[in-house]
Amino acid sequence: MSDNVLRILTAIVAIATGSVGTFAIFYGLNLLVERLPRLWKDRLLPWVYMGPAMVMLTAYLVLPTLRTLYLSFLDSRSVKFVGLKNYAFALTNPDMVIAFRNNLLWLLLVSGISVGLGLIIAVLVDRVKYESAAKSLIFLPMAISFVGASVIWRFIYAFKPAGTDQIGLLNALRQTFGLKPLGWLIQRDGVLEPVWAGLGLDNLSPLPTLLPLNTLALIIIMIWLQTGFCMVLLSAAVKGIPKDVLEAARIDGANEFQIFRRIIIPMIMPTITVVATTVVVAVLKVFDIVYVMTGGNLDTDVIASRMIKEMFNFRNFGRGSAIATMLLLAVIPVMVTNIRRFTQQEANR
């Protein structure tokens, strides 16, 4: 039996065992509680369903988080207490500064463009007969894992020297139109450099590096994946707007752009906020795309990929834990914002 077949069988057995085991646990506990007196049954039944989940969250989320926080104050071998030295490294190291810059670019471009495109598409496809087909095609990338999407885009960005047959879609198109192939994943020059040069602003040389081409190429993959997700949620919100409100605005003489800006956006703003914060969380922890496409080389590192390098490549557990803690602290405000919004919505009902 080949190794691949053995791995597939192992995976099938693991999935079947996990599914059946989970069902057996809940079913067995439920039978036990049902045999108790009614007073005890009413008290214990909620914990039958919440208990296993809370145990798993504590074992695999809460305790590792506390352990990571503890390790962030120790040296590379987790022996000697070094205080805030690891955090100072994370905030001052040149490679970490590049990672923070890249993460900021990811946050601004992915969240802004994905939510913006998702909203525009949601409004437009709401008015066509082939709405379902259009939504399915745009949402399709969400069915692909980040790793799978990265493999697809590696073929799109593939680069070979000029004069040879190009297997990458973009460079094949460039060569067809007489342009030189471009190393999309190795080009660290800023995409705005030709703009500055054309405007005679060559003295602004630091500015183009704010948006390197290889980082932008990775960001486009994330936008491709997240736009469909944003579109589906925002489309549901758009369909929830009363038709009477839109018709009244048209009768009053409002054009479609005014309706979009002054009615649709304000009425679905809570949904836009939730979708945007969800995308922000996904971007903050992005790692798969960077790892598969460039491995974080050529100044494409983000916070999560830098954390993996410090922890597992350089075996510096203190620095890796400090970066992981900072990443967690960056996610917490987003989570608190969503929880407060949900709480307010429930209170207003």
Salt bridges, closest charged atoms under 4 A:
GLU34 OE1 - LYS41 NZ 3.59
ASP42 OD2 - ARG38 NE 3.90
ASP95 OD2 - ARG306 NH2 3.58
ASP126 OD1 - LYS239 NZ 2.63
ASP126 OD2 - LYS243 NZ 3.96
GLU131 OE2 - LYS135 NZ 2.70
GLU131 OE2 - LYS239 NZ 2.95
GLU247 OE2 - ARG250 NH1 3.38
GLU256 OE1 - ARG127 NH2 2.87
GLU256 OE2 - ARG250 NE 2.96
ASP299 OD2 - ARG188 NH1 3.66
ASP301 OD2 - ARG306 NH1 3.29
ASP301 OD2 - LYS309 NZ 3.09
GLU310 OE2 - ARG306 NH2 3.31
GLU346 OE2 - ARG349 NH1 3.33
